[in-house]
Amino acid sequence: QMHLVDSGGGLVQAGGSLRLSCTASGGIFSLSTMGWFRQAPGREREFVSAISRSGKNTDYADSVKGRFTISRDNAQNTVSLQMNSLKPEDTAVYFCAAARPSFALDLIFTRQNDYESWGQGTQVTVSS
């Protein structure tokens, strides 16, 4: 498993922007699909976005399409989530995650169970 450290959360007004980042160590970062999930108080953790190991394929939850952008830098072992036009309903703890490494296919995963390594979480609060 890789060790993941995510950061960049904070308090922002509705309509504002934040950029989350995640740094990986202890594994071959370039072989893993990377994702972002979030969990609000009293709610289940939900999928936000994912990016394939090459960075060529991405996916987003319908609720964030057009507002969030995921990216990765395999040379720096980092994945980022640029969040624009933030809404109060985006308030949650955001977690980066790494799927099991793949030596063959450039895949996208959206299920929690497809990921084996998780960051500690970073709080995002959007005020109205």
ZIRA-V50533 format. One record per residue. BURIAL is I if it has 9 or more other C-alpha atoms within 8 Angstrom, else O. D_FIRST is the distance of its C-alpha to the first C-alpha in whole Angstrom. Layout:
burial & d_first
BURIAL & D_FIRST
BURIAL & D_FIRST
This chain:
burial & d_first
O & 0
I & 4
I & 7
I & 9
I & 13
I & 16
I & 19
I & 23
I & 24
I & 28
O & 31
I & 33
I & 36
I & 36
O & 36
I & 34
I & 31
I & 28
I & 25
I & 21
I & 19
I & 15
I & 14
I & 10
I & 9
O & 7
O & 7
O & 9
I & 10
O & 13
I & 12
I & 11
I & 13
I & 13
I & 15
I & 17
I & 18
I & 20
I & 22
I & 26
O & 27
O & 28
O & 27
O & 24
O & 21
O & 21
I & 20
I & 21
I & 20
I & 18
I & 18
I & 17
I & 16
O & 19
I & 20
O & 23
I & 23
I & 22
O & 23
I & 24
I & 25
O & 29
O & 30
I & 28
O & 29
O & 32
I & 30
I & 27
O & 25
I & 22
I & 21
I & 18
O & 19
O & 17
O & 19
O & 18
I & 14
I & 15
I & 16
I & 19
I & 22
I & 25
I & 27
I & 31
I & 34
I & 32
I & 33
I & 33
O & 32
I & 29
I & 28
I & 25
I & 22
I & 19
I & 16
I & 13
I & 11
I & 8
I & 9
I & 8
O & 9
O & 13
O & 15
O & 19
O & 19
I & 19
O & 18
I & 18
I & 17
I & 18
O & 17
O & 15
O & 14
I & 13
I & 10
I & 7
I & 6
I & 9
I & 11
O & 14
I & 17
I & 20
I & 23
I & 26
I & 29
I & 32
I & 36
O & 39
